[in-house]
Amino acid sequence: MKRHEFLRELHKVSANRNYLEIGVNDGRSLRLSRVPSIAVDPAFKVVSEIKCDVHLVKATSDDFFARDNPLAHLKGGRHPLRNLRRGRSPFGYWRRTTLDLSFIDGMHLFEYALRDFMNVEKHSDWASVIVLDDMLPRSVDEAARDRHTTAWTGDVFKITEVLARYRPDLVAVLVDTQPTGQLVVFGADPDNRVLHEKYDEILAEYKVPDPQKVPETILERAGAVPPEALLEAKFWKPLVQARNRGLPRRMGWEPLRRSLEQVGVSR
């Protein structure tokens, strides 16, 4: 299954009420959204027909998240009925805006992808779904920080190891999509500060010059889950119901974690 096919199905099974995309390019992934959306790219060149209420942000993701209220477009106004007509929560103006589905496909350098994840998590919750693209490079050349190939993932594959090491509270699922895989992260905790506190330490270890040491497990896609297995899992309906009811983390997260493990998914 190709990455955009997987994303299309992910929109369906997650029944997301909003969407954030970092790295728009020509809009091929953004065109899959049918809900209020924010799309961030300093040099987007959208040529696809977009069918959602979208705020296109021409800025770097760092600059976007530095704004006072970056998710204002998703929040809605003071009028409940008008909000409903616009696909937003009727009382969203008075509540914290939480991202349901986010897709990170920005700058293909490890430290940028890590910051994007950290910033997205601050606006997410345990029932949010965060997807990072290009997690399974097919060669050492493709994974280089200094691009010298047509197809290029950069060294963002390191995110998988960093999350496993520093954030064992999350469940991060490698998905065997074509061409270069994706990582789907569950259990976001906006109050967790570990990555922020350890950021300099992480960069000192993982930001290294080419050639990159790409683990064989990454190149061979060992442990990557078939996309169909994740999409057909039984936890999606309970997750959506819990999210829409506003179930707190203490009541919803552990059942979801157990469901993920039953599907054969491990962090």
C-alpha positions in Angstrom: 0.0 0.0 0.0 1.4 3.4 -0.9 1.6 6.2 1.6 -1.2 8.3 0.3 -3.5 5.3 0.2 -2.6 4.6 3.8 -3.3 8.2 4.7 -6.6 8.2 3.0 -7.7 5.1 5.0 -6.3 6.6 8.2 -8.6 9.6 7.8 -11.5 7.2 7.6 -10.7 4.9 10.5 -9.6 7.7 12.8 -12.7 9.8 12.0 -10.6 12.8 12.7 -12.4 16.1 13.3 -9.4 18.2 12.3 -6.0 17.8 10.6 -2.6 19.3 10.7 0.0 18.8 7.9 3.6 19.9 8.1 5.2 19.8 4.6 2.6 20.4 1.9 4.6 20.5 -1.3 2.1 20.1 -4.1 -0.9 19.1 -1.9 -1.2 15.4 -2.8 -1.6 14.5 0.9 -3.6 17.6 1.9 -6.2 16.8 -0.8 -7.2 13.8 1.3 -8.6 15.9 4.1 -12.3 16.7 4.4 -12.2 18.4 7.8 -10.9 21.8 9.1 -7.2 21.7 8.4 -4.0 23.6 8.8 -1.1 23.0 6.4 2.4 24.5 7.0 5.1 24.8 4.4 7.5 27.7 3.7 7.4 27.0 -0.1 4.2 25.1 -0.9 3.2 24.8 -4.5 -0.3 23.3 -4.4 -1.5 22.0 -7.7 -4.0 19.5 -6.4 -7.7 20.4 -5.8 -8.3 20.9 -2.1 -11.7 20.0 -0.7 -11.5 21.1 2.9 -11.6 24.3 5.0 -7.8 24.9 5.2 -5.5 27.5 6.5 -2.4 27.4 4.3 0.5 28.7 6.3 3.6 29.9 4.3 6.1 29.6 7.1 8.6 27.2 8.7 7.0 24.9 11.2 9.2 26.4 14.0 7.9 29.9 13.2 4.3 28.5 13.0 4.4 26.9 16.4 6.0 30.0 17.9 2.8 32.0 17.2 0.5 32.9 20.1 -2.4 30.8 18.9 -1.2 28.6 16.1 -4.4 26.5 16.0 -6.8 29.4 15.9 -8.2 28.3 12.5 -9.5 25.0 14.1 -10.9 26.6 17.2 -14.1 28.3 15.9 -15.8 31.4 17.0 -18.3 32.3 19.8 -21.4 31.2 18.0 -22.2 27.4 18.4 -24.4 27.0 15.4 -22.0 28.8 13.1 -19.3 26.5 14.4 -21.3 23.4 13.6 -21.9 24.6 10.1 -18.1 25.1 9.7 -17.4 21.6 10.9 -16.1 22.7 14.3 -17.1 21.9 17.9 -20.0 24.1 18.9 -18.2 25.2 22.1 -14.7 24.9 20.8 -14.0 28.6 21.4 -13.9 28.0 25.1 -12.0 24.7 25.1 -8.4 23.6 24.4 -8.0 22.8 20.7 -6.6 19.3 20.4 -5.3 17.8 17.1 -6.9 14.6 16.1 -4.7 13.7 13.2 -1.3 15.1 12.3 1.1 14.3 9.4 4.7 15.3 9.7 6.6 15.4 6.4 8.6 18.5 6.6 12.4 19.0 6.4 14.0 15.6 6.1 16.6 16.2 8.8 16.4 14.4 12.2 16.4 17.5 14.4 13.6 19.2 12.4 11.4 16.1 12.5 12.0 15.8 16.3 11.1 19.4 16.9 8.0 19.0 14.8 6.9 16.0 16.8 7.6 17.8 20.1 5.5 20.8 18.9 2.7 18.6 17.6 2.5 16.7 20.8 2.0 19.9 22.8 -1.3 20.3 20.9 -2.3 16.6 21.0 -3.8 14.2 23.5 -3.6 10.4 24.2 -6.3 9.7 21.6 -4.5 11.8 18.9 -2.8 10.1 15.9 0.6 11.4 14.8 2.1 10.2 11.6 5.7 10.7 10.5 6.7 10.0 7.0 9.9 8.5 5.5 10.8 6.3 8.4 12.1 3.4 6.4 14.9 4.5 4.0 15.9 1.9 1.4 19.6 2.6 1.4 22.3 4.5 3.3 22.5 7.0 0.4 18.8 7.7 0.7 19.2 8.4 4.4 22.0 10.9 4.0 21.7 14.3 5.6 23.3 15.9 2.6 21.0 15.0 -0.3 22.6 13.5 -3.3 19.9 11.1 -4.6 16.6 11.7 -6.4 14.5 10.0 -3.7 15.5 11.2 -0.2 14.4 10.5 3.3 17.2 12.1 5.2 18.0 10.8 8.6 14.5 11.2 10.1 14.5 7.4 10.7 16.3 8.1 14.0 13.0 9.3 15.5 11.9 5.7 16.0 14.9 4.9 18.2 14.7 8.1 20.1 11.0 7.7 21.0 11.6 4.1 22.1 14.5 5.2 24.3 13.3 8.4 25.7 9.5 8.0 25.5 8.5 4.4 26.4 5.2 5.8 27.5 4.2 6.1 23.8 3.3 3.4 21.4 5.1 4.0 18.1 4.2 1.7 15.2 6.4 1.4 12.1 4.2 0.8 9.1 5.4 -0.9 5.9 4.0 1.6 3.4 5.6 2.3 0.0 7.9 3.8 -0.8 9.7 4.7 2.5 7.4 3.7 5.4 5.7 5.7 8.1 5.7 5.8 11.9 2.3 6.2 13.7 2.5 7.4 17.2 -0.3 6.9 19.9 -0.5 8.1 23.4 0.7 11.7 23.1 1.1 13.5 26.4 1.2 17.3 26.1 2.5 17.6 29.6 5.6 15.4 29.1 8.8 17.4 29.0 11.4 14.7 28.5 12.2 15.4 24.9 12.4 19.1 25.6 14.7 18.6 28.6 16.9 16.1 26.7 16.9 17.8 23.4 20.5 19.0 23.4 21.7 15.6 24.7 19.8 13.8 21.9 21.2 16.0 19.2 24.7 15.6 20.5 24.4 11.8 20.0 22.2 11.5 16.9 23.1 14.5 14.7 26.2 13.1 13.0 27.8 13.7 9.6 27.3 11.3 6.7 27.4 8.5 6.0 24.6 7.6 8.4 24.6 4.3 10.3 21.2 3.0 9.2 20.4 -0.1 11.3 19.8 -3.3 9.3 16.4 -3.6 11.0 15.4 -0.3 9.3 16.8 -1.3 5.9 15.1 -4.7 6.0 11.9 -3.3 7.5 12.0 -5.8 10.3 9.1 -5.4 12.7 7.2 -3.0 10.4 3.5 -3.7 10.4 1.5 -4.2 7.2 -0.7 -1.1 6.8 -3.8 -3.3 6.4 -3.2 -4.9 9.8 -3.2 -1.5 11.5 -6.1 -0.1 9.6 -8.2 -3.2 10.3 -7.5 -3.3 14.0 -10.4 -3.3 16.4 -9.3 -0.4 18.6 -10.3 2.4 16.2 -14.0 2.5 17.1 -13.4 2.6 20.8 -10.6 5.2 20.3 -12.9 7.5 18.4 -15.7 7.1 20.9 -13.4 7.8 23.8 -11.9 10.8 22.1 -15.3 12.3 21.1 -16.6 11.8 24.7 -13.5 13.5 26.1 -12.5 10.5 28.1 -9.4 11.4 30.2 -6.0 9.8 29.7 -6.3 7.9 33.0 -9.4 6.1 31.8 -8.6 5.7 28.1 -4.9 5.2 27.4 -4.3 1.8 29.0 -7.1 0.0 27.2 -5.8 1.4 23.9 -2.3 0.3 24.7 -3.5 -3.2 25.5 -5.5 -3.3 22.2 -2.4 -2.2 20.2 -0.4 -5.0 21.8 -3.1 -7.6 21.0 -2.8 -6.6 17.3 0.9 -7.6 17.5 2.1 -4.0 17.7 4.8 -3.0 20.2 6.6 0.2 20.8 
